[in-house]
Amino acid sequence: MSEQGVGRGRNVGGGRGAKLLAALEASRRPGEPSIVVEPPSDPTVSSEPSASRAPAGRGSALIQLLARRRVIGSTTSSPETASTAAQSSSSALTPVPSPISPSVVSQVSIESTSQVTSVVGNLNPVGRGAIARMQSLKLSSTTEVVTKQIQDQEQQKSQAISEKVYAKPILIHQENAPIVKKGEMGNKINVIANYVRVNIDPGKGIYEYEVSFYPSVDSKQIRFELLKQHREILGPAKTFDGVTLYLPYQFENTVTSFQSSHPATNEAVTVNIVLRQKRRAADSIHFYNVLIRKIARILGMVQMNRNYFNPNSPIIMPVEKLEVWPGYVTAINEFEDGLMLCCDVSFRVLRTTTVLDELVEMSKKGGYFHQTAQEVLIGLSVLTRYNNKMYRIDEILFDKNPQSTFDCQGEPMSYVDYYKKQYNIDIKDKGQPMLLNRLKKKMQGKEDETVLVCLVPELCYLTGLDDRLRKNFTIMRSLATHTKVAPMARVKALASYIDSVNNNERASSVLSQWGLSLAPMPLSIEGRVLEPERIFLSRSNFATNPQCDWSRNLGNDVLVAVKIESWILVYVDRQLNIAQDFSKTLLDVGSKMGIRINPPKMVALPNDRTDTYVNRIRDEINSSLQLVVAIFPTSRDDRYAAVKTLCTAQFAVPSQMINSKTVSNPTKLRSIVQKIALQINCKMGGELWAVSIPTKTLMVCGVDVYHDPTKRGQSVVGFIASVNPGLTRWFSRAKCQGPGVELVDSLKICFLESLKKYYEINHDYPKQIVLFRDGVGDGQLQFAAAHEATQFLSAFQSLVPPIEPKFTMVVVQKRINTRLFHSARDAINNPPPGTVVDHTVTRRDWWDFFLVSQFVTQGTVSPTHFIVVHDGGMKPDNLQKLAYKMTHMYYNWPGTVRVPAPCQYAHKLAYLVGESIRKEPQQQLSNRLYFL
């Protein structure tokens, strides 16, 4: 054993205790004897009482020093002691830092030597904790006094902590009244909405408590254990995160305390539960939706993405090798008339073929099998039926197979053995590659953890539809018979969901524990149907029919027709007959509608290569050319994009692309060519029809954004604005944005350009502006109101002189789960076009309404949600009427559409530029609807 080791075994040692003693020795007063803690003569443990030995701890050493100092300073001290003090004065004056502050020493009072001796002799060796407490205590003559003072201080500390915790005020929320803006125009009808009222028992709710522990407990797990000891009082319904406790009821007192036993030390721990607030319904939405998801699992449903589906009631389509799982999409939220559950039916299409089946088919085709498999499969979602879970294919591991091993609880195990042991599944193909899924697990308070999951292709079933299936008309029509649910069937499915929750003891108890319950029936409310619009042509006008379809009225008349004198028709030479038939029919139908079209210059190509089309069209473009029409023998995205880019971004020539298959059927040729003629008339600056617009100084705008799925951060802003009183002529701009570019900057530029164009045409600025903004989700509403609307308003001040028109900004949402049904005489049907609902199921904190503008022949019609994020003072009736009028003004369809026309135009423009052109179009085209 080393000398140092021996020393530490026998003497005080070289640690903090030794340093403390050295400092005390150096700072002792004149006349104080040296502090020496003598070790016992024998290193073995003595059997004598500890009182006969010198105290060994640092706290005890401190007590010795204090006691001896008191003895030296006593009035009864001997001359020998004084002499010793004088002899030691020089060393006592040496400036050595002391770990004990002078103020602490001055607080200590020792009454007599005998008392000190008694204290030192009877106290057990103590450590740093005792020293810390003694720094704020006056040392007393008896052990009982010292102990009492320590206990008093601990109690005062506990009381101070409690008072600090309890002093926080209880939050009392003032419920703001809901925003109610209702219109009055239209005929009233009975409407059933796919909403279920969520009732809250009086006296119940979600109460938030703050939980503290004394003595303090750092471990979250121990906190859970301490609280769990009072489960009989707290009840089964509770949520605790270590600090905050949520209960469905309120304790009688603001502060409630329990005594728990520490599971590790059996020490008594006081648990203080302090009421902080009763949470508002609006602040508990996430919690309520967690309960609904829990109910779905109780009902045996399987989660796929955000929705839940029933694997026990599949719809089998053996011919198509498909399987459809019915399910529900649910969401609780707070609305104008309280807490409600929105519930709609949903379907998930699964394939009965496995990934292994797809791999086998790919291998039969030859070529670069590995590359093809990766291009086709990576990114797809698959279902493993043995546990009904969804996974994403992130990688294909061709160097592994089911016989490969992995670490299973410290032991190597093959995938073949694992599936046999866990699921009693025999894997047949032992040589198939493995699939890899990178599963991200959310870790509370930490970064997400990535878990690698290997999957066997033989056990993975593909989900969803690929392009091959979507292009198969027969399959899609057969699928629609199951997924396009009629209104009556949809309401029955909703009622069935309500019954399954209310009649299931476990499911209903999840809600009842928190004082919640579902109403037995869906919500019935009052709606209004706006009057049908009149469509104006150049020589006639008419009211729209109940189907809102006026395609038959356009055969002989349009509002403003154009004259096309110089244009080319480009085609592959082997399709000469198709090109000639098309040209002849176009001239015929155009003349009947008032569109005067001269015969085209026929341009035949030797082949259908992309560069052949591009080079020949480039050669034909000149300053007098008005239009390019190209007939493609097949559908190819790259060729379409190349020709569109040439005509739109490099030159400023409107263009029309046609698939030869579209115009090759003689029986349908005339009706199809009529639609093409109408489209060409719009692209050339013509106008097809109009509706009545009472306000002559109104500008209507539309905004949509295209996000490139292949390039993160790349986007295209499409902006449309009306420039005439009839809202039939439009100004358009598209802005390409890279990463880091603010959307609001591009919007402001486009908006200013549209205002200047409006002034150029009308010699005045608009007095009222309504902007319909598409593509904004619920989470972005506040941003749209705070930032985008502000930028639009600031544009008015950028003009010289500044203007102050009334500005209203409306967010348009079409991807919603709300469904409305017309209930009349025991029949449930789709509501008629023009149906408006602006109360009860609208948002509590926004001015909004739902509008049904379309007529559908299959399934259930989908309403559109309009949310006003900036109010320019329009009356609800006027805004609702304007929104409905604008759904009639999309020139690519002789009927109503789901969203206002400027939104649809902005979408078409942004999609064309983002998907095909990828450059900003020539500004000379901005006065035409060239993007239709």
C-alpha positions, -999 to 999 in steps of 0.1 A, spaced: 0 0 0 13 35 -9 22 60 17 -7 82 7 -31 53 11 -18 46 45 -20 82 55 -57 84 44 -64 53 64 -50 67 96 -51 105 96 -75 131 86 -64 130 49 -58 155 22 -94 164 11 -118 192 19 -118 183 56 -81 187 58 -82 220 40 -109 231 64 -88 222 94 -57 239 79 -76 271 73 -91 270 108 -56 264 123 -41 293 104 -70 316 114 -71 308 150 -70 336 175 -40 344 197 -38 321 226 -59 293 209 -44 259 211 -37 241 178 -65 219 165 -53 183 163 -75 154 157 -56 125 171 -62 91 155 -66 61 177 -34 42 184 -48 11 169 -62 13 133 -89 -12 142 -124 -1 150 -128 5 187 -157 -10 206 -158 19 230 -185 46 228 -178 73 203 -179 99 231 -144 88 242 -129 95 208 -122 128 191 -150 137 166 -139 128 131 -161 150 108 -155 184 94 -185 197 112 -172 183 145 -138 200 139 -157 233 135 -175 227 168 -141 220 185 -127 253 172 -157 273 182 -158 257 216 -121 263 223 -123 299 211 -151 305 236 -129 289 263 -100 312 254 -122 342 254 -139 334 287 -135 357 317 -124 327 338 -94 318 315 -61 310 333 -29 330 330 -13 300 312 -39 303 286 -33 340 281 4 334 278 -2 308 251 -23 332 232 4 358 233 30 334 220 7 325 191 -2 360 181 22 363 152 9 332 135 -27 342 141 -21 374 122 -10 356 91 -36 364 63 -50 330 54 -85 328 38 -110 311 60 -139 290 47 -160 304 76 -171 340 73 -165 362 104 -202 370 106 -209 333 112 -184 331 140 -198 362 157 -233 347 158 -222 318 178 -226 322 216 -211 296 240 -223 301 276 -196 281 295 -168 257 291 -188 229 306 -217 235 283 -194 234 253 -178 202 266 -213 188 270 -223 198 234 -191 184 219 -192 153 239 -228 144 230 -231 155 194 -225 128 168 -200 136 140 -218 158 115 -212 168 79 -215 198 56 -253 198 58 -252 205 95 -226 232 90 -248 250 65 -277 249 89 -256 260 118 -244 291 100 -278 306 105 -284 293 140 -272 304 175 -255 274 191 -273 266 223 -261 248 254 -282 217 249 -287 192 221 -325 196 224 -323 234 217 -301 229 187 -324 202 173 -354 224 180 -339 253 161 -330 232 131 -365 218 130 -380 253 133 -358 265 104 -368 236 82 -405 243 90 -401 280 81 -384 270 49 -412 247 40 -438 273 49 -419 299 28 -419 276 -2 -456 268 2 -465 304 5 -446 312 -26 -464 285 -45 -498 293 -31 -493 330 -37 -498 325 -75 -532 337 -84 -559 314 -97 -564 322 -134 -600 332 -142 -606 334 -180 -632 357 -193 -650 340 -222 -652 363 -252 -685 364 -270 -684 345 -303 -683 366 -335 -717 364 -351 -723 378 -386 -753 364 -402 -769 372 -435 -806 373 -443 -810 369 -480 -823 337 -495 -849 311 -488 -846 292 -455 -841 254 -456 -835 226 -430 -799 214 -430 -782 185 -412 -745 190 -406 -720 163 -398 -715 177 -364 -723 162 -330 -728 183 -300 -704 175 -271 -721 180 -238 -702 190 -207 -717 181 -173 -723 210 -150 -695 213 -124 -671 193 -145 -645 203 -169 -607 202 -170 -591 217 -139 -554 225 -139 -535 220 -106 -499 226 -97 -482 198 -77 -453 204 -54 -435 180 -31 -418 185 3 -391 175 7 -385 182 -30 -383 153 -53 -363 156 -85 -372 123 -102 -403 124 -123 -408 87 -119 -408 90 -81 -433 119 -84 -456 96 -104 -453 70 -77 -460 94 -49 -492 107 -66 -503 71 -75 -506 63 -38 -537 85 -37 -555 70 -68 -586 63 -47 -590 100 -41 -578 113 -74 -598 88 -94 -590 70 -127 -593 101 -150 -562 122 -145 -533 135 -165 -500 143 -148 -467 154 -164 -446 157 -133 -456 192 -124 -491 199 -137 -521 177 -129 -554 177 -148 -585 164 -132 -621 165 -143 -634 180 -110 -625 207 -85 -614 200 -50 -633 217 -22 -603 237 -11 -579 257 -33 -550 239 -16 -551 201 -10 -523 182 8 -516 145 10 -490 125 29 -471 100 8 -443 76 15 -411 78 -6 -409 44 -24 -371 42 -19 -365 56 16 -400 54 32 -395 90 41 -427 110 46 -434 133 16 -460 160 16 -478 164 -17 -494 198 -22 -520 202 -50 -529 238 -57 -557 248 -81 -545 271 -109 -573 274 -133 -603 258 -150 -593 254 -186 -614 268 -213 -628 245 -239 -607 264 -265 -575 256 -245 -584 219 -242 -590 210 -278 -559 188 -281 -568 169 -250 -604 163 -262 -591 149 -295 -567 126 -277 -598 111 -260 -615 106 -293 -585 88 -307 -585 66 -276 -621 58 -283 -613 48 -319 -588 23 -306 -613 9 -281 -637 4 -310 -611 -18 -328 -601 7 -354 -566 10 -369 -548 43 -374 -535 52 -408 -520 86 -410 -544 108 -390 -576 88 -396 -590 55 -382 -603 26 -402 -622 -6 -395 -602 -37 -406 -631 -60 -396 -655 -47 -423 -635 -45 -455 -650 -41 -489 -634 -67 -512 -629 -60 -549 -613 -93 -561 -612 -84 -598 -593 -52 -592 -572 -69 -564 -582 -41 -541 -596 -39 -506 -614 -8 -491 -615 -2 -454 -642 21 -441 -634 45 -414 -640 80 -399 -622 113 -398 -630 130 -365 -621 163 -349 -634 182 -318 -633 220 -318 -651 249 -303 -675 266 -325 -700 295 -323 -725 274 -305 -701 254 -283 -680 223 -283 -688 199 -312 -674 168 -329 -670 169 -367 -673 134 -380 -672 122 -416 -668 89 -433 -634 81 -449 -620 52 -469 -586 36 -473 -578 17 -504 -555 -13 -499 -541 -37 -524 -543 -74 -520 -509 -77 -537 -477 -76 -516 -444 -58 -523 -429 -91 -531 -455 -96 -559 -444 -62 -573 -407 -71 -571 -413 -104 -590 -432 -85 -618 -404 -60 -621 -377 -87 -623 -396 -104 -652 -393 -72 -673 -355 -73 -671 -334 -41 -673 -320 -24 -642 -341 -42 -617 -326 -26 -586 -329 9 -600 -365 3 -611 -375 -11 -578 -361 19 -559 -378 44 -582 -412 27 -579 -413 16 -543 -393 41 -522 -417 66 -506 -448 43 -508 -468 33 -477 -473 -3 -468 -495 -21 -443 -483 -51 -423 -514 -71 -415 -499 -91 -387 -500 -59 -365 -521 -36 -387 -495 -9 -388 -484 15 -416 -448 20 -426 -431 40 -453 -405 24 -475 -373 45 -471 -348 20 -486 -345 -14 -501 -318 -36 -486 -307 -59 -514 -278 -72 -493 -301 -86 -467 -328 -113 -466 -351 -130 -441 -323 -153 -430 -302 -123 -419 -299 -119 -382 -304 -89 -359 -299 -83 -322 -330 -94 -302 -326 -87 -265 -289 -94 -267 -292 -126 -288 -288 -129 -326 -320 -140 -342 -330 -143 -379 -361 -126 -393 -375 -161 -402 -373 -172 -366 -386 -139 -352 -418 -139 -372 -424 -176 -364 -419 -169 -327 -438 -137 -324 -466 -141 -350 -465 -178 -359 -458 -168 -395 -438 -189 -419 -418 -168 -444 -418 -187 -477 -393 -168 -498 -360 -169 -479 -341 -149 -506 -362 -118 -509 -346 -84 -501 -356 -65 -470 -373 -32 -467 -361 -4 -444 -383 21 -425 -368 49 -406 -393 54 -378 -390 87 -359 -401 85 -323 -409 117 -305 -390 119 -272 -403 143 -246 -378 171 -239 -353 155 -263 -347 154 -300 -366 128 -320 -351 94 -320 -348 74 -353 -355 37 -351 -346 15 -380 -373 -11 -388 -367 -40 -413 -397 -53 -431 -403 -85 -451 -418 -77 -486 -438 -108 -485 -457 -95 -455 -461 -59 -467 -493 -49 -486 -493 -18 -508 -518 10 -500 -534 37 -521 -536 40 -559 -507 45 -583 -509 63 -617 -516 30 -635 -547 24 -614 -558 60 -616 -557 60 -654 -579 28 -655 -614 42 -660 -630 8 -652 -613 5 -619 -619 41 -608 -656 38 -617 -659 6 -597 -641 21 -568 -664 52 -569 -694 30 -562 -680 23 -528 -663 55 -519 -687 82 -532 -713 79 -505 -747 94 -510 -761 118 -484 -785 94 -468 -758 67 -464 -734 93 -450 -759 104 -423 -766 68 -414 -729 62 -410 -726 92 -387 -755 80 -366 -739 45 -364 -707 61 -351 -726 80 -324 -744 48 -313 -712 27 -312 -696 53 -288 -726 58 -266 -735 21 -264 -699 9 -258 -693 9 -220 -655 14 -223 -658 41 -250 -685 61 -233 -667 59 -199 -636 76 -215 -658 106 -221 -680 104 -189 -649 103 -167 -642 138 -179 -678 149 -178 -683 146 -215 -710 129 -236 -721 129 -272 -755 140 -283 -776 111 -297 -782 127 -331 -763 149 -356 -769 186 -356 -799 201 -373 -796 238 -382 -812 264 -405 -796 273 -439 -804 297 -467 -805 293 -504 -795 323 -525 -814 332 -556 -801 317 -589 -778 340 -609 -785 353 -644 -759 347 -671 -754 374 -696 -741 368 -732 -738 393 -760 -773 389 -773 -792 371 -745 -793 363 -708 -809 336 -687 -813 322 -652 -792 293 -643 -810 259 -640 -810 239 -607 -779 220 -619 -760 253 -625 -750 241 -660 -753 264 -691 -731 246 -716 -760 242 -740 -765 280 -740 -731 288 -754 -734 271 -788 -744 303 -805 -732 332 -785 -704 345 -763 -700 379 -745 -670 392 -764 -656 372 -794 -621 376 -808 -608 374 -844 -580 350 -851 -563 358 -884 -528 343 -881 -522 310 -864 -505 277 -870 -516 241 -865 -486 217 -858 -491 179 -861 -472 148 -870 -476 140 -907 -492 106 -901 -521 123 -883 -530 146 -912 -566 135 -912 -571 142 -875 -556 177 -880 -578 185 -910 -610 174 -892 -601 194 -862 -594 225 -882 -626 223 -902 -647 217 -871 -631 246 -852 -638 271 -880 -674 259 -881 -683 260 -844 -663 292 -840 -683 311 -866 -716 301 -849 -704 315 -816 -692 347 -833 -655 338 -831 -641 345 -865 -612 322 -873 -592 321 -905 -578 288 -918 -545 279 -901 -511 274 -916 -507 236 -915 -472 226 -901 -465 188 -905 -436 172 -886 -417 140 -896 -417 127 -860 -430 134 -825 -397 141 -808 -397 170 -784 -369 190 -801 -387 186 -835 -418 203 -821 -398 230 -804 -375 239 -833 -402 240 -859 -425 262 -837 -396 285 -830 -390 289 -867 -427 297 -873 -431 323 -846 -431 359 -858 -446 393 -847 -479 387 -865 -485 352 -852 -515 352 -828 -518 315 -817 -500 282 -817 -521 249 -817 -501 217 -814 -516 181 -817 -496 155 -798 -499 118 -807 -493 108 -771 -493 123 -737 -458 133 -725 -451 158 -698 -417 168 -710 -429 176 -745 -458 196 -732 -435 215 -708 -410 223 -736 -436 237 -760 -453 257 -732 -420 272 -720 -412 282 -756 -445 300 -762 -450 314 -727 -416 322 -712 -394 328 -743 -420 343 -765 -454 358 -757 -477 337 -779 -509 320 -766 -508 282 -772 -532 253 -771 -520 217 -767 -543 188 -777 -539 151 -774 -548 134 -807 -569 108 -788 -592 136 -776 -601 147 -811 -600 113 -829 -636 102 -821 -659 117 -848 -691 113 -827 -676 135 -799 -655 158 -820 -680 187 -823 -687 190 -786 -650 187 -777 -639 213 -803 -666 237 -790 -650 236 -756 -616 241 -772 -629 271 -792 -642 287 -760 -608 282 -743 -590 297 -773 -613 327 -772 -603 333 -735 -566 329 -742 -568 355 -770 -584 380 -746 -621 373 -753 -649 371 -727 -675 343 -725 -702 354 -702 -709 377 -672 -731 380 -641 -747 411 -626 -723 432 -606 -741 461 -589 -709 478 -577 -689 494 -606 -658 504 -586 -650 469 -573 -618 449 -578 -617 412 -570 -584 394 -566 -573 358 -562 -541 343 -548 -528 308 -547 -493 293 -542 -478 262 -558 -451 244 -538 -427 222 -557 -427 188 -541 -393 179 -555 -375 211 -544 -379 222 -509 -384 259 -505 -393 265 -542 -427 279 -548 -447 299 -573 -472 327 -564 -502 330 -587 -520 364 -586 -552 374 -604 -571 407 -603 -601 420 -622 -596 452 -642 -631 461 -654 -664 468 -637 -680 436 -650 -653 414 -636 -647 397 -669 -612 409 -677 -583 398 -657 -547 408 -650 -523 380 -640 -488 377 -626 -467 347 -615 -437 350 -593 -411 323 -588 -397 322 -553 -366 305 -540 -358 294 -504 -358 323 -479 -379 347 -500 -409 361 -482 -442 354 -498 -456 387 -487 -430 406 -507 -441 390 -540 -477 395 -532 -472 432 -526 -454 436 -560 -482 418 -578 -509 438 -560 -493 471 -569 -490 462 -606 -527 452 -606 -537 485 -591 -517 504 -617 -533 483 -645 -568 490 -631 -560 527 -631 -547 525 -667 -579 510 -679 -605 528 -658 -586 561 -651 -593 557 -614 -585 533 -586 -611 509 -572 -631 520 -542 -635 485 -528 -613 455 -531 -621 419 -521 -592 394 -522 -598 357 -520 -568 338 -507 -565 301 -514 -541 276 -498 -542 288 -462 -547 262 -434 -561 268 -400 -527 272 -385 -518 300 -409 -549 322 -404 -533 345 -379 -502 349 -401 -524 358 -431 -543 383 -410 -512 398 -394 -487 398 -422 -503 393 -457 -532 417 -451 -509 443 -437 -487 441 -468 -517 446 -490 -528 476 -470 -493 491 -471 -494 489 -509 -521 517 -509 -496 540 -493 -470 533 -519 -491 549 -546 -488 586 -554 -511 599 -541 -520 573 -515 -555 557 -517 -578 543 -491 -602 518 -506 -622 494 -485 -602 462 -483 -615 427 -474 -594 396 -473 -611 362 -473 -593 329 -469 -609 301 -490 -607 265 -478 -619 236 -499 -602 207 -482 -625 205 -452 -645 177 -436 -677 197 -431 -707 182 -450 -742 197 -452 -773 178 -461 -808 190 -470 -835 173 -449 -871 174 -462 -900 150 -459 -880 121 -445 -855 124 -474 -819 135 -471 -803 149 -502 -776 173 -512 -784 209 -506 -791 230 -537 -764 253 -552 -764 286 -534 -769 271 -499 -753 292 -471 -747 283 -435 -732 311 -414 -740 302 -378 -738 275 -351 -710 254 -368 -689 285 -378 -658 294 -359 -661 311 -326 -634 337 -331 -637 344 -369 -663 358 -393 -669 329 -416 -695 310 -435 -700 278 -456 -712 279 -492 -724 251 -514 -720 263 -550 -720 231 -571 -744 204 -581 -731 168 -581 -746 137 -596 -726 112 -575 -719 111 -538 -721 141 -514 -714 177 -524 -686 194 -505 -691 230 -492 -664 256 -493 -653 275 -462 -649 313 -463 -630 330 -434 -627 367 -433 -592 376 -419 -595 413 -426 -629 430 -425 -633 459 -449 -668 467 -438 -688 445 -462 -722 433 -451 -725 395 -447 -752 393 -474 -730 412 -499 -699 391 -493 -718 359 -495 -735 370 -527 -703 381 -542 -686 348 -534 -714 329 -550 -714 351 -581 -676 345 -585 -681 307 -586 -700 313 -619 -671 332 -636 -646 304 -643 -644 304 -681 -630 269 -683 -663 254 -672 -698 265 -682 -711 260 -647 -703 268 -611 -671 257 -595 -662 251 -558 -641 283 -553 -644 319 -567 -631 322 -602 -600 343 -593 -589 316 -569 -592 289 -596 -574 311 -621 -546 317 -596 -543 280 -591 -541 272 -628 -515 299 -633 -493 289 -604 -496 252 -613 -486 258 -650 -456 279 -640 -445 256 -612 -451 223 -629 -441 229 -665 -426 263 -673 -405 269 -641 -399 305 -653 -419 337 -650 -441 342 -681 -437 371 -705 -455 402 -691 -472 408 -725 -495 379 -717 -506 393 -684 -539 407 -698 -550 373 -711 -561 340 -696 -533 322 -715 -529 296 -687 -563 279 -691 
